[in-house]
Amino acid sequence: MASKILGLSVIDLMKNENLLEVAKEEFEKELEAKGNYSPPLPEGTSPPLY
């Protein structure tokens, strides 16, 4: 059920450019309010891949 909802949401975003712009603006506002994301790993390191 969740995959259907996500898929239909993507179709809505692809059909309606205004909706996509609103979503982008909302995402930017949320990111700005929470502060910029910084990864928990120090720069130059990689997580183990085993």
Secondary structure, DSSP 8 states (H G I E B T S, - for coil): -HHHHHHHHHHHHHH-HHHHHHHHHHHHHHHHHH-----SS-TT------
